[in-house]
């Protein structure tokens, strides 16, 4: 049994234990919403895990009571740096999706410990295996802001649950609990919230 090793950068925490590289999105103040900085950190984290011969599995989850609440749509504040262009943002997202689905040859497991909305749900669906806490909640998110699903969700969700259930999920936007997500096939396992973290990293 190997000793755990931990490194951190403010928005993404990394831990390696017994061949499992755990990546924890660490923006709990915005329910781990995906900023470009967090997306870049995830790309780097996946690349590092993929190239590390000591890592057999990548585990992705969130800090606090959320997995990921989607793209960070927070309004800019005075003094904030100029945002990246749409082209740059698109490129970063493509790197993340292809990193999870194509480049990383190691299994990626999503541990959905809380809300997964919009791009956060898409991120979870890019994983090979999905485990949910009983406290997890799922919502498409896109209809309420008038956008189409992104991050590959129009492909990954129908592939996982079927075309019509996916269309209903997108067009009848409502919050689904963990058991509902399990019934749909969005996740493969639900674990009691009290023991979720221990079960996920075991």
N, C-alpha and C positions, 0 to 999 in steps of 0.2 A: 504494500500500500504506500503510495507516494504522499509526501507532505503537501498541503495546499500552498500554492504561491499566488499572491495577489498583487496586481498593479492597478492603478486607477488614473483616469483622466476625468475631469469634473463631470462630463455629461455621459460617460460610458465607463462602467466599472467592469473589470475583467478579473476572473479567478480561474485557476486551473487546479483541478483536484481529480486524481485517479483517471487521467486521460480525458476529462470533460472540461472544456473551456466554456465557462459561463460568462455571457455578456449581459449586463444589466443596464438598460436605458435609465439614465439618472437625471430626469427633469421632473421630479414629482410635483413641483409647483404648477406645472401646466399639464399634468397627467401624462408626462413623457411624450408630449407632442413632438413630431418630427420637424426639427429645424434643419437647415442645410448642414450646420456644424455637427449635429447628432447623426445625420445620414452619412456624412463623411467619416465620422468615427466608427460607425457600423461597418462601412466598407473596409476600413483599415483593420478593424477587429476580425472580420471574416477572412481577409487576406492573410493575416498573421496566423490565425487558427488553421487555415488550409495548408500553410507551409510548415507548420510546426509538427515534427514527426512524433512528438509526445502526445499530441492531441488526437483523439479518436472520434469525438463527438462534440458538436457545438450546441450549446443550450442558450436560448435567447429569452429574456424576460424583462420585467420592468421593476423599478424601485417604487415602493409605496403601494397605494391601492389601485394602480392602473397598469395595464400592459402598454398601451399606446393609444392616445385619443385622436390620432390622425395627424394631418399636416398642421403645423403651427400657423394659425391665421391671426395671431395677436397683432393688433395695430402697432405700427412703429411709434416709438417715443422720440421726443427731441434728443438729438445727440446719438441716436442709434446709427450704426454704420449703414451705408447704402446697401440695399438688398442685392443678392445675385440676380442676374438676368434669368428669364424663363429658360433660355437655352442651357445655361449652367445648371440650374436646378434640375432640368430634365435629364441632363447627362449624369448627375449624381444619383438620381433615382434609378436610372437604367443600370448604373454600376452596381447598386445595391441589389436590385432584383436579379440581375444576371449572376452576381456573386453568390446569392443564395441558391438559385435554381440551376446554375450551369457550372460556374467556376469552382465552387467549393465541392469537392468530391466526398467530403465527410458528411454524415447525417446531421441535419440541423433540426433541433427540437424546439418548438415554441412553447413556453410555459406561460399561459395566459392567466395572469394572477388578478386581473381586474378588467376594466373596460377596454375593449378593442373596437375602435370606431374608424370608419373610412380607411385611410391609408394605413392605420394601425392594424385593422383587420386584414388588409391586403398583405402587410408584412407577415402576419401570422400564417396566412395561406401560402406564402412562399416557402414555408418550412416543410420538411418531409413528414414530421409528426407533430401533432398538436395535443397538448395536455392542458386542461382548464381547471382552475380553482372553482369550487362551488359558488364563489363570489363573483366570477367573471360575468361580464355582460357584453353583448355583441350588437352592433348597429351599423347599417351600411353607410349612413352619414351623408352620402352624396346628394340625394334628392333634396335635402333641406337647404343646401347651399347652391343648388342648381348646376351641379357638375356631373360629369360621367365618371364611373369608377376608374381608378388609375392603379399604377404599380402592379399591373398584370392581373388585377382581380377579375376582369371580365373573362379571363382564361382559367385562372386557378379555381375560382369558385364553382363554375359549371362543371369543371373536370372532377371536382370533389363530390358535389351533391347532385349534379344533373342540371340540364338547361332550365326546365320549368321551375324547379324549386329555387334556382338562382335568380331567375327573373322575378319570381314572387318576392324573394328576399330584397331585391333592389327596389321594386316598384311599390311594395307595401311596407315602407320603412317603419319598423317598430323595434323596440329593444327586446332582444332575445336573451333569456337567462342561459346558464351553462347547460342545464338539462335539455332545453330546447335546441341549443347548438349541437349537442350530442345526438339528438333525434334526427336533426337535419343532416348530420355527417360533417359538420364544420370542424368538430374536434373528435378525437378518438377515445378520450378518457376524461372523466371528471373526478377530481379528488377533493375531499373536504378541505375547506379553506384553512382550518386550523393546522392541518398537516401538509399543506400544499408545498411549501418551500422545501421541506425536508424530502418529500417524495420526488420532487422535480429534480433536485440536484443529487439524489442518491445514485 
